[in-house]
């Protein structure tokens, strides 16, 4: 898994960002570089606009499931694109994510972790 194939471009984009939270920084970079690669995992590439769209969709599902700002959401996913989408979705919802070992997740926990 590679984050931001062009890390220099992403770094330049955030040099002038005044926001202090990761979601605001992500949105700034995604708006400035929508077609640049954000994630690369093997043969799979996700550009910033696709990562933004997929994480927004997952955020909506979390909110519909009752996740509120300030809540804690367990994420039990192996490293990869789906894990990054899940983490970003939780942060966009205003909640905090709690990394959990994949083997420790039971069916109830997994319904919130799988986007």
Residue pairs with C-beta under 8 A, 6 or more apart in sequence:
1 39
1 40
1 41
1 79
1 80
1 81
1 84
2 39
2 40
2 41
3 38
3 39
3 84
4 10
4 36
4 37
4 38
4 39
5 36
5 37
5 40
5 45
6 33
6 36
6 37
9 33
9 36
10 29
10 33
10 36
13 28
13 29
13 32
13 33
14 25
14 28
14 29
17 24
17 25
17 28
19 25
19 28
21 91
22 91
23 88
23 91
23 92
26 52
26 88
27 52
29 48
30 38
30 48
30 49
30 51
30 52
33 48
34 47
34 48
34 49
34 52
35 47
35 48
35 49
36 47
36 48
37 45
37 46
37 47
38 46
38 47
38 48
38 50
38 51
39 45
39 46
39 51
39 81
39 84
40 46
41 80
41 81
44 81
46 54
46 81
51 84
51 85
51 88
54 85
54 115
55 85
55 88
55 89
55 92
56 89
56 92
57 115
58 85
58 86
58 88
58 89
58 115
59 89
59 90
59 92
59 93
61 89
61 115
62 73
62 89
62 90
62 93
62 95
62 112
63 93
65 111
65 112
67 73
67 90
67 93
67 95
67 112
68 93
68 94
68 95
69 93
69 94
69 95
70 94
70 95
70 96
71 93
71 95
71 96
72 95
72 96
72 97
72 98
73 90
73 93
73 95
73 96
73 97
73 98
73 112
73 113
74 97
74 98
74 99
74 100
74 105
74 109
74 112
74 113
75 83
75 86
75 87
75 90
75 97
75 98
75 99
75 100
75 113
76 100
76 101
76 102
76 104
76 105
76 109
76 110
76 113
77 83
77 86
77 102
77 113
77 114
78 102
82 114
82 115
85 115
86 97
86 113
86 114
86 115
87 97
89 115
90 96
90 97
91 97
100 109
100 113
105 113
